[in-house]
Amino acid sequence: MITSCASSVAVAPSGAPLPYTPDFKGFATARYTVNVLDWKAFGQGAVSYQTLSHVGLRATDDAELGTMPAYATVDVSAGASRNHLEFELFVKNLFDSRGQENRYTDCPVQLCSSTVAGVPHSVFVVPIVPRTIGVRVRQSF
């Protein structure tokens, strides 16, 4: 346990990256719309990507918790609308990417080191939303 901020364990090294902040995060969307009979149809694709990110500010956090790896997701959808009615079929995370939103332990990193009372600690991972397939129906009034 850290009892003083003077401890080297409590200090982040100069130039340490911010936690949960990837160096790069990008998003692109393309949509194509066409008239089919009396319907206005569309197809859409979106891609997002982010580089790896660190969980903590201190070097010991990376050693204990690791880093969250880079990942990319692809979303697609297609649909049609007419007379205030819209139908849409969508797939989010098409390739079922296993990106991570968070990593943590069941006890403070300073106490867990690699074992607690001889029992190894676990690192828990919070994943991004898995592949999701759905249908949307909207009615405007």
N, C-alpha and C positions, 0 to 999 in steps of 0.2 A: 504494500500500500504506500502511496506517495504521501509523505507527511510534510514535505517542504518543496516549494517550487525551485529551490536552489539545487535540487537533485538533478543530475544529468539525465535521469530517466524522464523527468517532467518537461524537459526542454525539447522543442522541435528544432531540427537542424535548419540552418540558414538555407533558404530556397526550397523548403519542403513544399510539395504540392498541396493544395487545399483538399480536404477530405470530400469525397462524393462528387468531385468536379473533374470530369474528363478533360484532357487537353483539347479534344475536338469532339463536337457533337453536331451532326448535320441531318437535315430532313429535306426530302424532295417529293413533290406530288405532281402527277400528270393526269389530266382528265380529258376525255374525248366525248363530245356530245353530238348526236346525229338524230334526225327526225326519221321515224319508221312508222308509216301509215299516219295515224293521228297521235302517236306517242312520241315523246321526247326521251330518247334512250341515252344512256351514258355508260362508259367504262372508266374506271379510275384505278391507279396504282400509286402506292406511296412506299418510300424506302427511308428508313432511319438508320443511322450508324453512330456509335460513340466508341472512343478509345477506352482503354482500361482506366480505372479510377481507384484511388487509395481509400481505405476505410478510416484511417486515423491520421493524425498530424505527426505523431512521433514515429521514429524508426522502429521502436518496439511494437507498435500497432501492426505494421506490415509484417513483421516477423511472426507475430502471434495469429493474426487474422488473415493474412494474405491480401491480395488485391482482387478487385472485381474485374474480370477479363473484358476485353472489347467484345461488342456484339452488334449484329445488324438484324433488323426485322423488315418484313415485306407485308404490306396490307393491300388487298385487292377488293374491288366491289364493282357491281354492275346493276343497272336498274332502269326503270322507265317511269315517266309521269305523264298524267293527262287529267285535265279537269280537276285540279286540286288533290289528286290521288297519286301517291308514289309508292312503288314497290322496289325493294333493294335486296340483293343477296350480297353478303360480305364475308370475307375471311381476314381476320386479324392474325398477325404472326404466322403467315402462310407456311413457312418452313420450320415452325415450332422451335425457334431459337431459344436457347437456355440462358439468356442474359440474367444478370443479377442486379437487384435494386439495393440490397444491403447485405452485410455480413456482421455477425456479432457472436459473443459467447454468453454463457449463462452466468458468468461472474466477471468482475473487472479484470481486464487484461493483466494488470500488475499483480493480481493475486493468483491468476490461473497459471502463469508461465506455461509449462507444458503439462503439469499434472497438479491436481489438488488432492492432498492426502493419498497420494499414490494412484489416483484415478485420472486418466487423461481427460482433459476437457474437450468439449465438442464445439465446433464452429458451425453456427447455424446460418443458412443462406436463405434470403428472401428472393425468389425468382420473379422475373417479369411475367406478365399474363401469358399463359400458354396459348397454342392455336385455338382460336375461337371462330366458329362458323355460325352465321345467323341470318335471319330474314327480318327486314324492317318494312312495316306498312305504315304510311303516314296519310292523314287526311287533313287538309287545310280548310278552315272555315272562313 
